[in-house]
Amino acid sequence: MLARSSKPFPAAASVKIVDFTSVESLSAAMAGQDAVIDTTFSPEIDTPLRLIDAAVKAGVYRLFVGRSIL
């Protein structure tokens, strides 16, 4: 799981604190992953674009984007 800041997560969760404004930070955190699920629901258009760029740079095979219908 990628997070912007450290906050309580279940003990079994593997959490990496990343800078969501940095493709470098995101791609380093994604390295070695086969898939990424984006559930950020960010209204900022650049966040999902950076996630896509980072996934490509990290060699991620699949990127799933979850969006709220509300």
ZANU-430598 format. One record per residue (C-alpha): residue number from 1; residue in three letters; x, y, z. Coordinates in Angstrom, 1 decimal, padded with zeros to 4 digits. Example, Ala and Ser with C-alpha at 12.3 -4.5 7.8 and 13.67 -1.06 7.14 Angstrom:
BEGIN
+-----+-----+--------+--------+--------+
|   n | res |   east |  north |     up |
+-----+-----+--------+--------+--------+
|   1 | ala |  012.3 | -004.5 |  007.8 |
|   2 | ser |  013.7 | -001.1 |  007.1 |
+-----+-----+--------+--------+--------+
! end
This chain:
BEGIN
+-----+-----+--------+--------+--------+
|   n | res |   east |  north |     up |
+-----+-----+--------+--------+--------+
|   1 | met |  000.0 |  000.0 |  000.0 |
|   2 | leu |  001.3 |  003.5 | -000.9 |
|   3 | ala |  000.4 |  006.3 |  001.5 |
|   4 | arg |  001.1 |  010.0 |  001.7 |
|   5 | ser |  001.8 |  009.9 |  005.4 |
|   6 | ser |  002.1 |  007.4 |  008.2 |
|   7 | lys | -001.2 |  006.8 |  010.0 |
|   8 | pro | -002.6 |  003.7 |  011.6 |
|   9 | phe | -002.9 |  000.7 |  009.2 |
|  10 | pro | -003.5 | -002.9 |  010.1 |
|  11 | ala | -000.3 | -004.6 |  011.2 |
|  12 | ala | -000.4 | -007.1 |  008.3 |
|  13 | ala | -000.4 | -004.2 |  005.7 |
|  14 | ser |  002.8 | -003.4 |  004.0 |
|  15 | val |  002.9 |  000.4 |  003.7 |
|  16 | lys |  005.3 |  002.6 |  001.8 |
|  17 | ile |  005.3 |  006.3 |  002.4 |
|  18 | val |  005.7 |  008.1 | -000.9 |
|  19 | asp |  005.6 |  011.6 | -002.4 |
|  20 | phe |  002.7 |  011.5 | -004.8 |
|  21 | thr |  004.1 |  014.5 | -006.6 |
|  22 | ser |  007.2 |  012.6 | -007.6 |
|  23 | val |  007.3 |  010.0 | -010.4 |
|  24 | glu |  010.7 |  008.9 | -009.0 |
|  25 | ser |  009.2 |  008.2 | -005.5 |
|  26 | leu |  006.2 |  006.4 | -006.9 |
|  27 | ser |  008.2 |  004.3 | -009.4 |
|  28 | ala |  010.7 |  003.3 | -006.7 |
|  29 | ala |  007.8 |  002.1 | -004.5 |
|  30 | met |  006.2 |  000.2 | -007.4 |
|  31 | ala |  009.4 | -001.6 | -008.4 |
|  32 | gly |  008.9 | -005.3 | -008.5 |
|  33 | gln |  005.1 | -005.2 | -008.6 |
|  34 | asp |  003.1 | -006.9 | -011.3 |
|  35 | ala |  000.0 | -004.8 | -010.7 |
|  36 | val | -001.1 | -001.5 | -009.1 |
|  37 | ile | -004.6 | -000.5 | -008.1 |
|  38 | asp | -005.2 |  003.2 | -008.0 |
|  39 | thr | -007.9 |  004.1 | -005.4 |
|  40 | thr | -006.7 |  007.7 | -004.8 |
|  41 | phe | -009.8 |  009.3 | -006.1 |
|  42 | ser | -007.8 |  012.5 | -006.5 |
|  43 | pro | -009.6 |  015.5 | -008.2 |
|  44 | glu | -006.1 |  016.6 | -009.3 |
|  45 | ile | -005.5 |  015.4 | -012.9 |
|  46 | asp | -001.8 |  015.2 | -012.4 |
|  47 | thr | -001.9 |  012.5 | -009.7 |
|  48 | pro | -003.3 |  009.7 | -011.9 |
|  49 | leu | -001.0 |  010.7 | -014.7 |
|  50 | arg |  002.0 |  010.5 | -012.4 |
|  51 | leu |  000.8 |  007.1 | -011.2 |
|  52 | ile |  000.7 |  005.9 | -014.9 |
|  53 | asp |  004.1 |  007.3 | -015.6 |
|  54 | ala |  005.5 |  005.7 | -012.5 |
|  55 | ala |  004.0 |  002.3 | -013.3 |
|  56 | val |  005.5 |  002.4 | -016.8 |
|  57 | lys |  008.9 |  003.4 | -015.4 |
|  58 | ala |  008.7 |  000.6 | -012.8 |
|  59 | gly |  007.7 | -002.0 | -015.3 |
|  60 | val |  004.3 | -002.7 | -013.8 |
|  61 | tyr |  002.3 | -004.9 | -016.1 |
|  62 | arg | -001.2 | -003.9 | -015.0 |
|  63 | leu | -002.7 | -000.6 | -013.6 |
|  64 | phe | -006.3 | -000.7 | -012.4 |
|  65 | val | -008.0 |  002.6 | -011.8 |
|  66 | gly | -010.9 |  002.7 | -009.4 |
|  67 | arg | -013.2 |  005.7 | -009.5 |
|  68 | ser | -016.1 |  006.7 | -007.4 |
|  69 | ile | -019.5 |  006.9 | -009.2 |
|  70 | leu | -020.8 |  009.3 | -006.6 |
+-----+-----+--------+--------+--------+
! end
